[in-house]
Amino acid sequence: MPLDSRVYVAIVGTRKPTNYGAEITRQLAQKLAERGVVIVSGLALGTDGIAHQGALAGKGTTIAVLAHGLDQINPRTNIQIAEQMLRSGGALIGEYDAGMQPYLGNFLERNRIVSGLSDALIVTEAASRSGTFNTVSHALEQGRDVYALPGPITSPMSRGCNQLIAQGATPITDVDEFVDQIAPRLAEVIPTLAYSDAEQIIIDLIKQGLRDGDELHAKSQLDAGSFAQTLTMLELRGAIRPLGANQWSL
């Protein structure tokens, strides 16, 4: 996994984007990547592939969460994108054994990882009945911010986004303005959160990209009792947050 940035944004949407959706997806991914934001998606047809390509065009880092074994790329038309992602310091990740095929249920399962890795979720285009809503549901459960691209009420591919906005998602009305707002806010240097040397050690390690609790413990060189107590105090104050499975983030 890339450890050079603690800011991750997921971009998801329909597999059949309109020209409008494809263009805005590409712009968002590219401009966020240019600001050092890591773009997360699923390397599927349509919006996913465009998001990865946009991040690469921005000379940035991008991660794909696969719904099948890591011994294959599906669809095969995205093999070149996958290879370029790896050459650019990105990653292909997944929880399935080699040989596992991309069954429908796998896509729904992996959506929790797409949102879980990310600090925010962007939906650029989605029909009223879309698997994208599954990712949104996970994002909300995980406490992530959700953004959606508004579109014409006559466009079937914008109905899902318009519905999300009506339900409380933040609309993206200008790409540059959005990037100017979200990138500095997500990448903002955390103010003084440490009240002790032990707390500062843990915060510095998380800033460096470490998320796994066992790794944090080992690198901190704190004894088990001190480490557990320090972690608890940081969480109670809201300086760090649990991501599940013993993973932590600022």
C-alpha positions as CSV (number, residue, x, y, z in Angstrom):
1,M,0.0,0.0,0.0
2,P,1.2,3.5,-0.7
3,L,2.3,5.3,2.5
4,D,3.2,8.7,1.1
5,S,-0.1,10.3,1.8
6,R,-2.8,9.9,4.4
7,V,-5.5,11.5,2.2
8,Y,-7.6,9.0,0.3
9,V,-10.7,9.8,-1.8
10,A,-12.9,7.2,-3.4
11,I,-14.6,8.0,-6.8
12,V,-17.3,5.6,-7.9
13,G,-20.3,5.6,-10.3
14,T,-22.0,3.9,-13.2
15,R,-20.3,1.6,-15.7
16,K,-22.0,3.5,-18.5
17,P,-21.2,7.2,-17.8
18,T,-22.4,9.9,-20.1
19,N,-19.8,12.2,-21.7
20,Y,-20.6,14.7,-18.9
21,G,-20.0,12.2,-16.2
22,A,-16.8,10.8,-17.8
23,E,-15.4,14.3,-18.2
24,I,-16.1,15.5,-14.6
25,T,-14.8,12.1,-13.2
26,R,-11.6,12.6,-15.1
27,Q,-11.2,16.2,-14.0
28,L,-11.9,15.5,-10.3
29,A,-9.5,12.5,-10.2
30,Q,-6.7,14.4,-12.0
31,K,-6.9,17.6,-10.0
32,L,-7.2,15.8,-6.7
33,A,-4.2,13.6,-7.6
34,E,-2.2,16.7,-8.5
35,R,-2.8,17.9,-4.9
36,G,-1.4,14.6,-3.6
37,V,-4.7,12.9,-2.9
38,V,-4.7,9.1,-3.4
39,I,-7.7,8.1,-5.6
40,V,-9.5,4.8,-4.7
41,S,-11.8,2.9,-7.0
42,G,-12.6,-0.6,-8.3
43,L,-11.0,-0.8,-11.8
44,A,-14.4,-1.7,-13.3
45,L,-15.7,-0.5,-16.6
46,G,-16.8,3.1,-16.8
47,T,-16.4,5.5,-13.9
48,D,-13.9,3.3,-12.0
49,G,-11.4,3.1,-14.9
50,I,-11.8,6.8,-15.8
51,A,-11.1,7.7,-12.2
52,H,-7.9,5.7,-12.2
53,Q,-6.9,7.2,-15.6
54,G,-7.5,10.7,-14.3
55,A,-5.3,10.1,-11.3
56,L,-2.5,8.8,-13.5
57,A,-2.9,11.8,-15.8
58,G,-2.4,13.9,-12.7
59,K,0.9,12.1,-11.9
60,G,-0.7,10.8,-8.8
61,T,-1.2,7.6,-6.9
62,T,-4.3,5.4,-7.3
63,I,-5.5,2.2,-5.7
64,A,-7.9,-0.4,-7.1
65,V,-9.9,-2.8,-4.8
66,L,-10.6,-5.9,-6.9
67,A,-13.7,-8.1,-6.7
68,H,-11.7,-11.2,-7.7
69,G,-8.3,-12.9,-7.2
70,L,-5.2,-10.8,-7.7
71,D,-4.0,-13.2,-10.4
72,Q,-6.3,-11.6,-13.0
73,I,-7.6,-8.3,-14.2
74,N,-11.3,-8.0,-15.1
75,P,-12.2,-6.5,-17.5
76,R,-9.1,-7.4,-19.4
77,T,-9.4,-4.1,-21.3
78,N,-8.1,-2.4,-18.1
79,I,-4.9,-4.4,-17.9
80,Q,-2.8,-1.5,-19.2
81,I,-4.4,0.8,-16.6
82,A,-3.5,-1.7,-13.9
83,E,0.1,-2.0,-15.0
84,Q,0.5,1.8,-15.1
85,M,-1.0,2.1,-11.7
86,L,1.6,-0.3,-10.3
87,R,4.4,1.5,-12.1
88,S,3.2,4.8,-10.6
89,G,3.4,3.5,-7.0
90,G,-0.2,2.5,-6.7
91,A,-1.7,-0.8,-5.7
92,L,-4.1,-3.5,-6.6
93,I,-5.6,-5.0,-3.5
94,G,-8.3,-7.6,-2.7
95,E,-9.4,-10.2,-0.2
96,Y,-10.0,-13.1,-2.5
97,D,-7.8,-16.1,-3.3
98,A,-6.1,-16.6,-6.7
99,G,-8.6,-18.0,-9.1
100,M,-11.6,-16.4,-7.6
101,Q,-13.9,-15.1,-10.4
102,P,-15.7,-11.7,-10.2
103,Y,-19.1,-13.0,-9.0
104,L,-21.8,-10.3,-8.4
105,G,-21.7,-10.8,-4.7
106,N,-18.0,-10.0,-4.6
107,F,-18.5,-6.5,-5.9
108,L,-21.0,-5.8,-3.2
109,E,-18.5,-7.2,-0.6
110,R,-15.5,-5.2,-1.8
111,N,-17.5,-1.9,-1.7
112,R,-17.0,-1.7,2.1
113,I,-13.2,-1.7,1.5
114,V,-13.4,1.0,-1.2
115,S,-15.2,3.3,1.3
116,G,-13.3,2.1,4.3
117,L,-9.9,3.0,2.8
118,S,-11.1,6.5,2.0
119,D,-11.5,9.7,3.9
120,A,-14.4,10.8,1.5
121,L,-16.5,9.3,-1.2
122,I,-17.5,11.0,-4.5
123,V,-20.3,9.6,-6.7
124,T,-20.2,11.2,-10.2
125,E,-23.0,9.4,-11.9
126,A,-25.5,6.7,-10.9
127,A,-28.9,5.5,-11.9
128,S,-31.8,5.4,-9.5
129,R,-31.1,1.7,-8.9
130,S,-27.4,1.3,-8.8
131,G,-24.8,-0.8,-6.9
132,T,-23.1,2.5,-6.1
133,F,-25.7,3.0,-3.3
134,N,-24.2,0.0,-1.6
135,T,-20.8,1.8,-1.4
136,V,-22.6,4.9,-0.2
137,S,-24.3,2.9,2.6
138,H,-20.9,1.6,3.8
139,A,-19.4,5.1,3.6
140,L,-22.2,6.5,5.9
141,E,-21.8,3.6,8.3
142,Q,-18.1,4.3,8.4
143,G,-18.5,8.0,9.0
144,R,-17.2,9.1,5.7
145,D,-18.2,12.3,3.9
146,V,-20.3,11.7,0.8
147,Y,-20.3,14.0,-2.3
148,A,-22.3,13.8,-5.4
149,L,-22.3,15.4,-8.8
150,P,-25.7,16.9,-9.7
151,G,-27.0,16.4,-13.2
152,P,-30.0,17.1,-15.4
153,I,-33.3,15.7,-14.0
154,T,-33.9,14.2,-17.5
155,S,-30.7,12.1,-17.4
156,P,-31.2,8.5,-16.0
157,M,-27.5,8.5,-15.1
158,S,-28.0,11.5,-12.8
159,R,-31.1,10.4,-11.0
160,G,-29.1,8.5,-8.4
161,C,-26.8,11.5,-7.6
162,N,-29.7,13.9,-7.5
163,Q,-31.4,11.5,-5.1
164,L,-28.3,11.4,-2.9
165,I,-28.1,15.2,-2.8
166,A,-31.8,15.4,-1.8
167,Q,-30.9,13.0,1.0
168,G,-28.1,15.1,2.3
169,A,-25.0,14.4,0.2
170,T,-22.9,17.5,-0.5
171,P,-23.2,18.6,-4.2
172,I,-20.2,19.3,-6.3
173,T,-21.1,22.4,-8.3
174,D,-17.6,23.5,-9.4
175,V,-14.6,21.2,-9.9
176,D,-11.9,23.7,-9.1
177,E,-13.7,25.2,-6.1
178,F,-14.4,21.7,-4.8
179,V,-10.7,20.7,-5.1
180,D,-9.6,23.9,-3.4
181,Q,-11.9,23.2,-0.5
182,I,-11.5,19.5,0.0
183,A,-7.9,18.9,-0.7
184,P,-6.5,21.4,1.9
185,R,-9.2,20.4,4.4
186,L,-8.3,16.7,4.2
187,A,-4.6,17.3,3.9
188,E,-4.5,19.9,6.6
189,V,-1.8,19.5,9.1
190,I,-3.4,18.2,12.3
191,P,-3.0,20.8,15.1
192,T,-1.3,19.9,18.3
193,L,-3.1,16.8,19.5
194,A,-0.4,15.2,21.7
195,Y,-0.4,15.8,25.4
196,S,2.6,13.6,26.1
197,D,5.7,12.2,24.4
198,A,4.0,8.9,23.9
199,E,1.0,10.5,22.2
200,Q,3.3,12.4,19.9
201,I,5.1,9.3,18.9
202,I,1.9,7.5,17.9
203,I,0.5,10.6,16.0
204,D,3.8,11.0,14.1
205,L,3.7,7.3,13.1
206,I,0.1,7.6,11.8
207,K,1.1,10.8,9.9
208,Q,3.8,8.7,8.2
209,G,1.1,6.4,6.9
210,L,1.1,3.6,9.5
211,R,-2.4,2.4,10.2
212,D,-2.0,-1.1,11.7
213,G,-2.2,-1.2,15.5
214,D,0.5,-4.0,15.8
215,E,2.8,-2.0,13.6
216,L,2.2,1.2,15.5
217,H,2.9,-0.7,18.8
218,A,6.2,-2.2,17.4
219,K,7.4,1.1,15.9
220,S,6.5,3.2,18.9
221,Q,8.7,1.0,21.2
222,L,6.2,1.6,24.0
223,D,5.4,-1.2,26.4
224,A,2.0,-2.8,25.9
225,G,0.3,-1.1,28.8
226,S,1.5,2.4,27.9
227,F,0.7,1.9,24.3
228,A,-2.9,0.7,25.0
229,Q,-3.5,3.6,27.4
230,T,-2.1,6.2,25.0
231,L,-4.2,4.9,22.2
232,T,-7.3,5.0,24.3
233,M,-6.7,8.6,25.4
234,L,-6.1,9.7,21.8
235,E,-9.3,8.0,20.7
236,L,-11.4,9.5,23.5
237,R,-10.2,13.0,22.6
238,G,-11.0,12.4,18.9
239,A,-7.3,12.8,17.8
240,I,-7.4,9.4,16.2
241,R,-10.3,7.1,15.0
242,P,-10.6,3.4,14.6
243,L,-11.1,2.1,11.1
244,G,-11.9,-1.5,12.2
245,A,-9.7,-4.6,12.2
246,N,-7.1,-2.8,14.5
247,Q,-6.5,-0.1,11.9
248,W,-6.2,3.6,12.9
249,S,-6.3,7.0,11.3
250,L,-5.9,10.6,12.4
